[in-house]
């Protein structure tokens, strides 16, 4: 592999990594902020009397973002990989072809082919 091709591949990998880490931070930082403000000076004896400094809607949004991160991660990881994108596109094309030709239940399932670079 030439050095320019390797550098380009490394650049792509770094972009995917930056997107993943950035999305992780944006998704989970509000939850961490919420819990840090909630449990300031926390002692086990007064666990029932904890009063949050931040409003409840902030908690709801932060938990939604954190769960959303878990839901979006497979797509970010999957579509960041070239071979996964090719397999997904191949599967979609085969499913469309089966639908157009009228391939019912007897039609063969789509074949997933892993491509190597």
Residue pairs with C-beta under 8 A, 6 or more apart in sequence:
1 9
16 76
16 80
19 76
19 80
20 73
20 76
20 77
20 80
23 69
23 72
23 76
24 69
26 65
27 65
27 66
27 68
27 69
28 65
28 66
28 69
30 58
30 61
30 62
30 65
30 66
31 62
31 63
31 65
31 66
33 54
33 62
34 52
34 54
34 58
34 59
34 62
37 52
37 53
37 54
38 50
38 52
38 53
38 54
39 50
40 53
42 50
52 59
78 84
78 85
78 88
79 85
79 88
82 115
82 117
83 114
83 115
83 116
83 117
86 115
87 112
87 113
87 114
87 115
90 110
90 111
90 112
90 113
91 110
91 112
94 110
94 111
95 110
97 103
98 107
98 110
101 107
